[in-house]
């Protein structure tokens, strides 16, 4: 039984004006196609193209959550570095310095966690109102 070769090894070159390309690009970005070539191929072959419906409030929520995740990752990395430093301390003087630094980091950590909680609560309230 012979397998069908589905590799795309033929090229089609076309020239477009700037406006034509921008229109195709806008339509491509509004679709769920991952690559421009896939979008154009589907258009040329008259296959269905699924377009996205953008929920702007959800986009804003997603951006805020990504920012919060980044802050949490930053804080977690700092905390892990502090614990790693604790395991390498051998003298009492080093330990005292670390405790003072850790206390400062801990206060920053808890204030940022409270800020994140408030942000999440505000986002949840906005989401529920819409």
C-alpha positions in Angstrom: 0.0 0.0 0.0 1.5 3.3 -1.1 1.4 6.3 1.3 0.3 9.6 0.0 3.0 12.3 0.1 1.5 15.4 1.8 4.6 17.5 1.9 4.3 20.9 0.4 7.2 21.3 -2.0 5.7 23.7 -4.6 6.1 27.4 -4.3 3.6 30.1 -5.5 5.0 33.6 -5.6 2.7 36.5 -5.9 3.2 40.3 -5.7 0.9 42.5 -3.7 0.5 46.1 -3.1 1.1 47.4 0.4 -2.6 47.8 1.0 -3.4 44.3 -0.3 -0.8 42.8 2.0 -2.0 44.8 5.0 -5.6 43.6 4.4 -4.5 40.0 4.2 -2.4 40.5 7.3 -5.3 42.0 9.2 -7.6 39.1 8.2 -4.9 36.6 9.1 -4.5 38.1 12.6 -8.2 38.0 13.1 -8.3 34.3 12.3 -7.2 31.3 14.3 -4.6 30.2 11.7 -1.2 29.9 13.2 0.7 30.8 10.0 0.1 33.3 7.3 0.8 30.6 4.7 -2.0 28.5 6.2 -4.4 31.4 6.1 -3.6 32.2 2.4 -3.7 28.5 1.4 -7.2 28.2 3.0 -8.4 31.3 1.1 -7.0 30.1 -2.2 -8.5 26.7 -1.8 -11.8 28.0 -0.6 -11.6 26.1 2.7 -13.4 27.5 5.7 -11.5 29.9 7.9 -12.4 30.3 11.6 -12.2 33.8 12.8 -11.6 34.9 16.3 -14.0 36.7 18.5 -12.0 39.0 20.7 -13.4 39.7 24.1 -11.5 42.9 25.1 -12.3 42.6 28.8 -11.0 39.1 28.8 -7.8 40.3 27.0 -7.3 42.9 29.7 -7.9 40.4 32.5 -5.4 38.0 30.8 -2.8 40.8 30.6 -3.3 41.7 34.3 -3.0 38.0 35.3 0.2 37.6 33.3 1.7 40.6 35.1 0.6 39.2 38.5 2.1 35.8 37.6 5.4 37.5 36.7 5.5 39.3 40.0 4.8 36.0 41.9 7.6 34.3 40.0 10.0 37.1 40.8 9.0 36.9 44.5 9.3 33.1 44.5 12.8 33.3 43.0 13.9 35.8 45.6 12.6 33.6 48.4 14.3 30.5 47.0 17.6 32.4 46.8 17.2 33.5 50.4 16.6 29.9 51.6 19.6 28.7 49.5 21.7 31.4 51.2 20.5 30.2 54.6 21.8 26.7 53.9 25.3 28.0 53.0 25.7 30.1 56.2 28.3 28.9 58.7 29.0 31.8 61.1 26.6 33.6 63.5 27.5 37.0 62.0 26.4 35.9 58.5 23.3 34.4 60.0 22.3 37.7 61.7 22.8 39.7 58.4 20.7 37.1 56.6 17.9 37.4 59.1 17.8 41.2 58.7 17.7 40.9 54.9 15.2 38.0 55.1 12.9 40.1 57.3 13.0 42.9 54.8 12.3 40.5 51.9 9.5 38.9 53.8 7.8 42.2 54.5 8.1 43.1 50.8 6.7 39.6 49.9 3.7 39.9 52.1 2.9 43.5 50.9 3.1 42.3 47.3 0.9 39.3 48.0 -1.7 41.7 49.6 -1.5 43.9 46.5 -2.0 40.9 44.2 -4.9 39.7 46.3 -6.5 43.2 46.0 -5.8 43.2 42.2 -7.4 39.8 41.7 -10.4 40.9 43.8 -10.8 44.0 41.7 -10.5 42.0 38.5 -13.1 39.5 39.7 -15.5 42.3 40.6 -15.1 43.9 37.2 -15.5 40.6 35.5 -18.7 39.9 37.4 -20.1 43.3 36.5 -19.7 42.8 32.8 
